[in-house]
Amino acid sequence: MEVSNIENANAQLNLIVSSLSAIWSELLNHESIKLDDSFFFLGSDSITVLKLLFRVEQTFQVRLLFRDIFDNPTIYSQSLLIQERVNNLD
């Protein structure tokens, strides 16, 4: 991978992390969320997961499954998954 591709991938990931952090903060009513915080340990329930799935689809135009959130409970892991799905659409 060339340097410019790596820089573009990092910039894309940073945008996804930032947007996803804002979604989490709103849904979980938390102001300070770290990249390795678990969506479930911060107080999520099944309804909140459904809201998250809806917001992710609205924001990134990719569909995640309920299981994806359980398998990727952190902002960082969800962001990587979203980035992968977004790039597979191209």
Beta strands, then each sheet from edge to edge (+ up, - down):
end
